[in-house]
Amino acid sequence: MFVHRTAFALARRVPVRALTRRTFSSSIVRKVKSESDLIGPGAAPGTIPTDLEQATGLERLELLGKMEGIDIFDMKPLDASRLGTLDDPIIVKSGGPEQYVGCTGCPADSHNVVWLTVSRERPLERCSECGNCIKMEYIGPKEDDHHHAEVYEPKTMADYVKPQYWYR
């Protein structure tokens, strides 16, 4: 029984030792060329997979982007050094049809967070607290072929504002 436990403990340690012997200089920088690049190859039987081998989808895209020095999700904070105006708004890039933006005022943290919703239909929004103007720049695909059913949106006071009073 003692031999069985020792052999089992030794077998558990082998992949860890093999993993620590590898150098980090052997990783290859690759470009995403097709959808199959976003599905990892998996680990060989009996080994522990690395993050790159195990990751799929957006996680794998983020890892491949970091390997190439690209911040895929652009998680930098917005420019809070100035107040956005209608002529020169703060630009927010979005890959989807709608984006939520939190305004904390100018200078930063001058009021509580006010959440604004910018969309492809209404790309320009203004904070009700400080007047900061935010504009969404759509960087996603030209056409979306998902064909979802039309979502009913309840009317708000903004729906009763005459079009000539909308933001330009």
N, C-alpha and C positions, 0 to 999 in steps of 0.2 A: 504494500500500500504506500509506503514511503517513496518508492521508486516511481509509482504512478503519479503522485503529487509533484514530485520534482520534475518529471517529464512534462507534465501539464503546465507548470509554472514556467519552464524553459520555453515551451512552445508559444506561450503568450508573449514572451519578451522578444522573440525573434523579429517580428515585423517592426517593433519599436527600434531595435538596434539598426535594422536595415534602413529605416527612415532617417535616423540620426546620422548615418554615414554619408548620406547624399549631400552634395554641396548645393548651395543656392545658385551657383553660377551656371548650373545645367538647365535652368528654366529657359524656355524659348519664347520670345515675343512673337505673337501671332496677330493677324488681322482677322476680323470677323468677315468672312466671305459669303457664307450662306447660313440658312437656319440651322443646319446640322452642327455648326460651330457653337451654338448655344445649348447643345446637349453634350454633356461630358462623356468621355469614354468609359468612365467607371474604373474601379481598381481591379488589378489582377487578383485571382482567387488566393486567399491566404495573406493578403497584404492590407494595410490600412490606407484608405484613399486620402489624397491631399484635397485641399479645398477646391482646387481647380478641376480635379478629376470628378468630384462629387457634385459640384454646383451645376444647376440648370437654370434656364430662363434668365430673368432679370439679374439674379445674383451672379450668374456666370458672365453676363454682359458687363456688369460692374467690375468684376475681377479682371476680365480681359482689358477693359478700359483703363484700369489702374496700372496694369502691366505696361500699357502704352503711354501712360502719363496723362490720360484724359479723364476729367471728372464727368462721368456720364450723366448724372442727375443734377449737376450744377447747383450744389447746395450752399453757395455763397450767399450771405445776406444781401438784401436789396440796398441800394444807395440811399442812405438816410442823412447824407450831408446837406441835402437841399430839399426844398419843398417843391413837389411836382406841380406844374401849372397845366392849363389846357393846351397851351402852345408847346410846352416842353415837359411832358409827363414822365414819371418814373416808368421805365419799360420792364415788363415781366414776360419772360419767354415761356411758352406753354406748348407741349406736344399733344394736348387733348383739347376738346372743345370748350372746356370750362376750367377755371383756375381760382382757387381761394387765396386771397392775399391778406395778411394781417398788417394793419397800419398802427404804429406806435407813436406817430407824430414826428414833428421836426422841431427841434433836435430830438434824437431818438429817446424813447421812454418819457416823453412829455405828457402822454395820456395813456390810459389803458388800451389794450389791443381792441381795435375795431376791425371785424372781419368783412372784407369786401369780396364780391363775386364778380369776376370779369369773364366774359364769354366771347365766342366768335361773333354773335349777334350784337352784343354791347361790349366792345373791347375797352371802353373808357369808363372809369368809375372814379368818384370823388369821395374822400373821407368826410363824414358828417361832423367829425370832431375838430379837425385842424384844416380841412380844405385841400389836403394832399391829393393830387391827381395821379391815378395809376392807369397804364395802358397795357393791354395784353398783345404781345406779338406772337402770332400762331406760327409754329415751326414744324407742325405735324404734317401728315400726308394731305395732299390736295383734296382727295375724296375719301369718305369713310364708307365702306361697303358692308357695314354690319346690319343695316336695315332693321333697326329696332323700331318698335311701335312708338308712335308719337306720345310723349309724356305730357300729361295734363299739368299745367302750372297754374296755381290759383292766382287770381288778380290781386295786385297790391296797389298802393297809392301811386307808384311810379308808372303803372299802366294807364293812368288817367291824365298824365301830363301830355300836353299837346306836342307833336313832333317838332315844331319850330322852337320849342324850349329845350330840346335835348342837347346834350353836349355835341359839339361839332367833331 
